[in-house]
Structures are given as C-alpha cells and as structure tokens.
Amino acid sequence: MKTKLSELLGIDIPIFAFSHCRDVVAEVTRAGGMGVLGVAYKTAAQLETELQWIDARVGGKPYGVDVLLPTRYEKLADRRMTAEDLPQDQVRFMRRVLDEAGIPRLPEADGAILVQEFLDCINMTREQTEAVLEVVLRHPIRAVVSALGSPPQETVQRLHDMGIKVGALAGKPEHALRHKQAGVDFIVAQGMEAGGHTGKVTSMVLWPQVIDAVAPLPVLAAGGIGRGRQMAAALALGAEGVWCGSIWLGTQESELTPALKRRFFSASSEDTVQSRLRSGKPARVLRSKLSDAWERPDAPPFAPLPYQTMLMTEPHLRVARGKLDEWQYYPVGQLVGDINAQTSCRQVVHDMMNEFVEATDRLFRMMHDS
C-alpha cells in the first residue's frame, strides 16, 4: 500500500503498532507494519537492552519509539524519587482500601526495594524523556512519537537533523495544530475509544476534524481500530494509516499475564472506563475494583502527573503479588470487546489486510453496480 506515511517511513503497510512489549514491536515491524515501543516505564539501561534486542530482529526495517512530553506536570526534585516523596493523602487512601479488602501488604524487608525499582523506571516528565532520548538516538530509530504533549521545537529539530521523523498524538484539533506548529511530520488523531490517554471526542468525529485542521500534514487514525473494516473507514475519512494499541494485547507476543489476558477475552466494550488513576490525566483502562475505589466519595483528589503513576506502584505490586485479577486494571480501549482469544501479531496484520481488501472491494462493487 502506498500512502504518504508508508512512503515517508519506508514501510509496506500503514499499520502502526504501539506497545510496551518489544516482541510486539519486532513482530509487527517484520510483518511489514511499524512497531512503536512505549518507553515511559523503562530505565536507560533497560531501554538500551530492549532496543538492541529489537535491532537484532527486525533486519533493518523501520521502527519507532513512543515518549511522553507533557505540557503540564509536577516538577520533580533534582534527585532520585523515593516513596517518601509521594503525596501521602493518596498513599494512605490506597493502603486503607487494600487493607480493608484484606490484600496483604508487601513484605517489610523487600517491599521498599520493589517499590523503588518501579519508581526508577517511570519517565513521565520532559526532563526524564530527554534523558531517555539520549539512549534512543544511539539506535536506528525511524520515528519518535509523543503520546502526551507537543514536542519542543528544539527536540524536533534535533531529531530531524538525525533523519528521524516526529509524530504526536492529539485528542482534539487544537492539540493537533500545536503539534503542527512545533514542526512534527505527522499527527496521530486518537479518539476517546482508545486505551491510555484520550480526549472526549469519538474517532469518527475527530479524525476528519484533525485531518482538515492540519492539511496537508499526514494523519494516522487511532482509537477503536483492530479490524480491516475499521482501517478502511479511517482511510476513507482521509487518514494515511492507522495506529493500533489494544489489539496487540491479546496476542501471544503481548506482555500481559495469562490471567489478565483471560480478563480481556471475557470483557465487553463497556468494561472500560476513563479514569485518572493511572497518571493523573484521563486515560481509558479496564475497569477493576482499583479503578472503582477512586470513585468512592471518600477518595482524595488525583495527584498530578507523574505523582499519580508513582503512588499507584505499591497498590499495583500488592494486587499482582496476591494474584487478584478483579483488582487489576490496564490501559485498553473499547476494542477489548473484539479481543476474544489469543492470536499472533502476524495473524492480526494478515486478518486486518484481508478484511480491508474485502471492505474496499465491497464499496467498489457498490459503485460499479450503481
């Protein structure tokens, strides 16, 4: 397929796969699409290892990374963050909720170490992301995409000087215009159906609005895409490709545990909610007892980014150690209702393209018959 973005980035088919899992990134890239690795939860050393692993498996095919460059966030101290630095009202609330449910606390000897290891992996400020980019630039990355916020113009210029294309996600036309002014090469218009950070506008409304606002800049459609018919609709509305995230969570390459996958397979599209529990900013997640807890009348305000993410580390570890599936949340879009059984990344790409061809053939036949 030849679209502006497939030609710009040198890929065979304009299917972009966002994932925190290196296996997904490599497999979709090898299948002719473009894997994009989320790096918001990796130390510099971990990221170096991950990128070396991907480099060795994609045979020079283009892939990218996804970073966070938020406009608004709470400044962190210029030192290593610890559990003592976290907002204590929210920390105490989470402990009380889990204690009331009988969920064991972390072992006294190892708990602090486990929490600190997780805190050290979180990269959610511009300063942290700039440090991560130092690692990224040592690898043959083809694109850097900002999932939250407009990239600084000096960062865009630096990436351009190295031959790297730059994209940014947008949940409303105003955001897309700010990205365009920053000098990005493409926009990802993400509807509210998507997993993770989203706005309040649905995909079918948002996509053409953003496409018209930033023309002739190419736009990827995101939010509720995991099938060929959805891809056909996106391209018919003017998109130059599709950005998919949730659909890869049900694959054998996915980073999810078998227990969490089973929850996905049994979930409906209505089992997701928009909540600020993950980062302090609106994000769609799989509903759980943890997300419900933050809707209680005695819940404190959500902490700002990145503190909300950091304070959720201890609850996440307690729930995971207890193997309490009904308490686990995870970013996923309304497409979860279509994720019913485990498959492979390559099969997802194959099925999407087959259904895309069937959908477009149907339209052509309708036009011809008329």
N, C-alpha and C positions, 0 to 999 in steps of 0.2 A: 504494500500500500504506500502510495506517495501522498503525504500531507506536508504542510510547511514544517511541522515539528519532526516528522520522521526524517526529512531531508536535513533539517538543521542539526540533528543529533546523530544522524547516521545509523538509524535503526530500521529494521524490516517492517515492523508493525507498530502503530502508535498506541500501544498498551503499556502504561506505566504502572509499576508495582511498588507501592510504598510498603515497607515492612521493617520491623526492628530485627528481623531474622536474616542473617547472611545467606542461609540456604535458599530462602525465597528469592532474594535479590539475584543470586547467581543463576538459579534455575529459570527465572523469567527472562533474564538477560540472554541466557543460552538459547531460549526458545524464540528469540527474535524481538522481544519487547525490551523494556528498560527497567531494571530493578533500581530502586532508590532506597538506600539504607537510612533508617532513622537513627540519629546519633545522640539524642538527648539524654540517654541513660548509659553512657559508656565513658570510662576514664580514657585518658590519652593512650595509655598502654593497651587497654582492651581494644580501642578503635584501631590502633596500629596492627594488632593481630588480626582483627576482622577484615581489614582492607587487604592485607597481604593474602589472606585466605581467598577472598573474592578474586583478587588479581590472578591468582594461580589457576582459577577455574573458569574464567569467562573468555579466555583466549583472545584478549584484546578488544572484546566487544564493549560498547559503551555502557556505563552505569553511573549512578549519581548518589548523592547523599542529601538527607533532609535535616535541616537545622532549625533552631528557634532563635529568632532575632526580635523579641518583643519590644514594642514601643514603650509599654508601661510595665514596670516590675519593681519589686522592692530591692533596693541596693543591698548587697551582702557585705559583711565585713571583709576586709582585705586579708583574710586568713582562712584556714580550714574551718568549715562549718561543723558544729557538733550538735548533739541533741539538746544541749543546754541553751543553744541559740534560738530554738524554735518557740513559736507563740504558745505559752503554757496553757492558756484557756482552752485552746483547741486540743492540745495534747491530753489534758486532763479529761476532756469530754470523751475523746475516743477511748481512753483507758476505762472510763466508767461504763461506757456502752459495752465494751467487750468483757469487762469483769462481770457485769450484770448478766450477760449471756453465758457465763461460765467458761469462757475461752481462756485457756491458760496464758499467763504472761511468759515472756521469753526467759530462758534460763539466766539467772543472775550473773553467772560467770561469763557467758558468751553473748548475752543479749546486746550489750553496748557495742561489742565488736561487730556483730551482724548489722546493727543499725548504721554504724559509722561506715561500713563498707558500702552500703546502699547510698548513703548521703554523698559519698565521694564520687559516685557515678552520675549524679544529676547535673546536667548542663542546661540551664534554662534562663540565663541572663546573656546579654550581648557580650559581656566580658568573657564569660565561660565559653561561649560559642566561638569567639575569635581565637581562643587558645586551641579549641578543637580543630579549627580550620588549618592551623599550622601542621597538624597531622595529615589532614585531608590533602593538602597541597603537595605532599610527598608521593602521591599516587596518581595514576592516570584517570582521574575523575573527569567525566564529561559535563556534568551539570551539578550545581548546588541549588537547592530549593529551600526557601524559607517558609516554614509551616505556620509561623506566627510572627507577624510584623514585617515591615518593609526593610530590606537590607540597606545599610548605609551606602551612600554613593561611592565612598572611598573603597568599601569592600567589593562592590560591584565592579569598579574599575580594576581593582587588583586581580579579581577572578578573570575578567575579560583579558587583561594583559597576559594571562597564562593560558588563554584559549578555552576557558571554561564558561559555559553558558549558565545563566542565572534565571531562576524562576521564583515565584512566590504565590502562596495560596491567598485567596480572597473570598470573603463571605458576603460582600456587598460591592456594588460598583465603585463607591468612594475609596474602598481599600485598593481595588484594582488600579484606579487612577494614581494613587500614591505610589504603588509599585512601579507603574509605568514611568512616573516622574523620576524614580530612583534609577532608572536605566535597565530594568530587567529585560530579558529576552522573551519571556513568555509568562502567562498568568495561568494559575490553576483555580478555576471557579468552582468552589465547593459548596454544594447545597446542604441544608440542615439535616438531611437524611444520613449524612456521612458519620463515620465514627471519629472520635477525637474532637479537637477544637472545631466548632462550627458556629455559624451565624444563625439567623432566624428565617432565612428565605429558602424556599424549596428549590430544588435543582432546575425543574422545568421553567421556572420563572427567572431564576438567577442567571443561568447560562447565557441566554440571548441578551440579557441586560449588560452583562460584563463584556460579551463579545462586541456589542455595539459601542460600548463606552471606550474600549481601548484599541479598536481597529486602527491600523492593520496588524497590531500585535497578535500573535497566535495565542489561542486559549485552549487549555485542556479542561475537559468536563470532569467533575468529581462529585461524588455523593449519590449513592444508590446504584452504582454500576458494577455488575459482575456477570452480566449476560450479554450476548450478541445483540439482542433487540435493544437493550439499553444503550449499547455502543452506537448502533445505527441511529437511534433517536438523537444522541448527542452530536454526531457528525451532521445530521440533517439540520440541527439548530445552529450550525456554524462552527462547532468545535473542530480542532485539528488533531484530536486524540482524546484518550480517556485515562484518568488517574484513578486507580483502584487500590483499596486497602483491605477492607473487611473480607473480601472473597478469598484471600490467601490464608486467612486464619484457620480455615477448615482443611488445609492441605497437609499431607504427610510431612512436608518440609517446615511447617509452622512451628513457632517457638512455644505454643500453648501446650499445657499438660494434657494428657488424655482425659482427665476429669473435667477440665474447663472446656475442651472440645465437645464432650458429651452435653454440657450445658448449652453450648451453641447449637448443636444439632437438634435439640429439643425446643429451642426458643422460637418465638414468633417475632415478627417485626415490631410488635407492641411491647416487647420485653426490653426495650432500650429506653433510656431517659437522658435528657440533657441535665447535667449537674456540674457544679463547680468543685466537687470533692477531689478530683484528680489533680488540679493545678491552681484552682482559684479563678480560673476562667471557664466559660461554658464549654463543656465537652460531652459528646454522646458516649454513653457507656452501657454495658449490660447491667440491667437493674439487679440489685442484690440487697441483702439486709444491711450492708455497709452504706450503700447509697441511700437507702430508706432512713437510716439513722440521722443523716444530715437534714432530713425534712422534719424532724421532731421539733416541737415548739421550744424545747429546752436547748436546742443546738445553738452554739455560738456562731457568729458570722464566719464565713470562709476567710481563711488567711490569704494574703496576696501571693501572686507568683513571685518567687518559686517556693515560698514557705509552705503553702498548702501541700505541694507534692512531697516536700521533705517530711512534714509531720505525719503523712499517711504511710511512711515507711514502716513504723512499728506495727500499726494495725495490719498492714499487708503481710508482714512476717508472721504475726500471731495467727492470722487466718490460714496462711499457707502451711504452717507447721501443724495446725490442727486438722488440715485437710477438710475444711468446712466449705464445701462447694457453694452453698447458698449464700455465703458471706462474700464470695469473691466477685469483684467487678473487673471489667476490662474494656478498653475502648473498642467499640464495634458499632457499625451503622445499622440502619433498619434492614439492610440486605441480609442480616442474620437469619431472617425468615426463609431465605433461599439456601442457606447452608445446612444441609440435612445429612451429609455423610462425608467421610474423608475421601479426598481425591489427591491428585498431584498438581503442582503448578503447571506443568506442561499440558496436562489434560484440561485444566481451566482455560489456558490460552487456546488450545485446539477447539474446545467446545464454543468459546466465545466467537472465534472466527467463523466456525461453521454456521452458528446461528445468525451471525452478522450477514453472511452471504445469503442465507435463506430469507432474512428480513428485507434486504435490499432487492433481491430477485422478486419478491412478492410485490414490492412497490413498483418495480419496473413493469411487471406483468399488468398491474392495475392501470398504469399509464398507457401501456400498449393497447390493452383491451378497450380502453375508452376512446 
